[in-house]
Amino acid sequence: MPTFTTDGVEIAFDDIAPPDESRGVMLLVHGFASNRKEGWRRTGWYAALERRGMRCIALDQRGHGESAKLYEPEAYGRDRLAADVIALLDHLDLRRVDLFGYSMGARTALAAAMAAPERFSNLILGGVGEKLLEPRAPSGPTDAMAQAMLADDPETISHPMLRSFRHFADEQGEDRRALAAFTRAQNPPLDVEAMNRSPVPVLVVAGQRDSGAGDPDGLASAFPEGRGVTVVGCDHFSAIPHALTKAAVFDFLDGMLDDPFADRF
């Protein structure tokens, strides 16, 4: 298992290079309570990228998987998560890559692309949509998630979504105390004006039944070169492994999403 250290934090990652990586490099950023193996390998992205001839890099975000576990919310500010992504590029001596983040990982990927747009050829935001632009309450959902992570008995969690995330964390063997700290990190609102000026082409893709994401087109329209795709029949969890999501991503990278009728798969 390769690792590197940045900001005093050990980060685990995979780096899988095909014999011919002429089709570029993709860096993958997983979602909350997941990890690189569950979020990307099990869902078929490693194999799909290998078949495409792309070098595949995926990290465990701090607090997740095989990366270091930290228990102070301050350690999980989005600027630090984004800095981990950029530091991994520096560690691997990569100047520019395609970047794909899913769910919470989409927030990290967006922050990285806003901080260093010159490092990314394309940005793919999965499992998110127009609701990403809505202001978050200063407390409430994030603390509820932290409490769900810390509950002694997951069956006492009344909210279905929170209970499903708790079960998912348990299934992956994640450190729930670190995840609780992760959710309690305080972050500034998204800089929509910076998004409006971003030079990076952006694909926003989410399942049709992903009620927590909202319309991908609503978020894509915040970028000068944004495109939204809705994957019909999928929810938040079923969209990521779906073949139609992979088709949308690869069509975007190949410049084949210019057809105005190609925005729903």
Residue pairs with C-beta under 8 A, 6 or more apart in sequence:
1 12
1 66
2 12
2 13
2 14
2 15
3 10
3 11
3 12
3 13
3 66
3 67
4 10
4 11
4 13
4 87
4 88
4 91
5 11
6 83
6 84
6 87
6 88
6 91
7 80
7 83
7 84
7 87
9 62
9 67
9 68
9 70
9 75
9 84
10 67
10 68
11 59
11 60
11 61
11 62
11 67
11 68
11 84
11 87
11 88
12 36
12 59
12 60
12 65
12 66
12 67
13 36
13 57
13 58
13 59
13 60
13 88
14 36
14 41
14 46
14 56
14 57
14 58
14 59
15 55
15 56
15 57
15 92
16 46
16 49
16 50
16 55
16 56
16 57
17 55
17 56
18 50
18 53
18 54
18 55
20 53
21 53
21 54
21 55
22 53
23 52
23 53
23 54
24 54
24 55
24 97
24 98
24 121
24 253
25 54
25 55
25 56
25 57
25 94
25 97
25 98
26 49
26 54
26 55
26 56
26 57
26 97
26 98
26 99
26 100
27 57
27 58
27 59
27 85
27 88
27 89
27 97
27 98
27 99
27 100
28 36
28 39
28 40
28 45
28 56
28 57
28 58
28 59
28 100
28 101
28 102
28 105
29 58
29 59
29 61
29 85
29 99
29 100
29 101
29 102
29 105
29 106
29 108
29 109
30 36
30 38
30 39
30 40
30 58
30 60
30 61
30 64
30 65
30 102
30 105
31 39
31 102
31 103
31 104
31 105
31 106
31 127
32 103
32 104
32 165
32 179
32 182
32 183
33 64
33 165
33 168
33 169
33 172
33 174
33 179
34 64
34 65
34 103
34 168
34 172
35 60
35 64
35 65
35 66
35 172
35 174
36 58
36 59
36 60
36 65
37 65
38 172
39 58
39 102
39 105
39 240
40 46
40 56
40 58
41 58
42 241
43 240
43 241
44 241
44 246
45 56
45 246
46 56
46 58
48 246
48 250
49 55
49 56
50 56
52 250
54 98
57 88
57 92
57 94
57 97
59 67
59 84
59 85
59 88
60 66
60 67
61 67
61 81
61 84
61 105
61 108
62 68
62 70
62 75
62 76
62 80
62 81
62 84
63 69
63 70
63 75
63 76
63 175
63 178
63 179
63 181
63 182
64 174
64 178
64 179
64 182
65 172
65 174
69 175
69 177
69 178
70 76
70 178
70 181
71 177
71 178
71 181
72 181
73 181
73 182
73 184
73 185
73 186
74 185
75 181
75 185
76 181
76 182
76 184
76 185
77 185
77 186
77 187
78 107
78 108
78 111
78 185
78 187
79 111
79 115
81 107
81 108
81 111
82 108
82 111
82 112
82 114
82 115
83 115
85 99
85 108
85 109
85 112
86 112
86 115
86 116
86 119
89 95
89 97
89 119
95 119
96 118
96 119
96 120
96 121
97 119
97 120
97 121
98 120
98 121
98 122
98 123
98 124
98 253
99 109
99 112
99 113
99 120
99 122
99 123
99 124
100 109
100 123
100 124
100 126
100 249
101 107
101 108
101 109
101 110
101 124
101 125
101 126
102 126
102 127
102 240
103 126
103 127
103 128
103 236
105 126
106 125
106 126
106 127
106 128
106 132
107 128
107 132
109 123
109 124
109 125
110 123
110 125
110 190
110 195
112 119
112 120
113 119
113 120
113 123
113 198
113 200
114 191
114 194
114 195
114 198
117 198
117 199
117 200
120 200
121 200
121 201
122 200
122 201
122 202
122 203
122 252
122 253
123 198
123 200
123 201
123 202
123 203
124 202
124 203
124 205
124 249
124 252
125 132
125 202
125 203
125 204
125 205
125 219
126 204
126 205
126 206
126 239
126 240
126 245
127 206
127 207
127 210
127 213
127 236
127 239
127 240
128 204
128 206
128 213
128 216
128 219
129 204
129 206
129 210
129 213
129 214
129 215
129 216
129 217
129 218
129 219
129 228
130 214
130 215
130 216
130 217
130 218
130 219
131 212
131 213
131 214
132 190
132 213
132 214
132 219
133 190
133 192
133 218
133 219
133 222
135 189
136 142
136 189
142 183
142 184
143 183
143 184
144 159
144 162
145 162
145 165
145 180
145 183
146 179
146 180
146 181
146 183
146 184
147 180
148 154
148 157
148 159
148 162
148 163
148 165
148 166
149 165
149 166
149 169
149 176
149 177
149 179
149 180
149 183
150 176
150 177
150 180
151 157
151 166
154 163
154 166
154 167
154 170
155 163
157 163
157 166
161 212
166 176
169 176
169 179
170 176
192 222
195 222
195 223
196 222
196 223
196 224
197 224
198 223
198 224
198 225
199 224
199 225
200 223
200 225
201 225
201 226
201 227
201 252
202 220
202 223
202 225
202 226
202 227
203 220
203 226
203 227
203 228
203 229
203 248
203 249
203 252
203 257
204 216
204 217
204 219
204 220
204 226
204 227
204 228
204 229
205 216
205 228
205 229
205 230
205 231
205 239
205 245
205 248
205 249
206 213
206 214
206 216
206 230
206 231
206 236
206 239
207 213
207 230
207 231
207 233
207 234
207 235
207 236
207 238
207 239
207 242
208 230
208 231
208 232
208 233
208 234
209 233
209 234
209 235
210 234
210 235
210 236
210 239
211 235
212 236
213 236
215 228
215 230
216 228
216 229
216 230
217 228
217 230
217 263
218 228
219 226
219 228
220 226
220 227
220 228
221 228
227 252
227 257
227 263
228 263
229 248
229 252
229 257
229 262
229 263
229 264
229 265
230 263
230 264
230 265
231 239
231 242
231 244
231 245
231 248
231 265
232 244
232 264
232 265
234 242
234 244
234 245
239 245
244 265
245 265
247 265
248 257
248 265
251 257
251 262
256 262
257 263
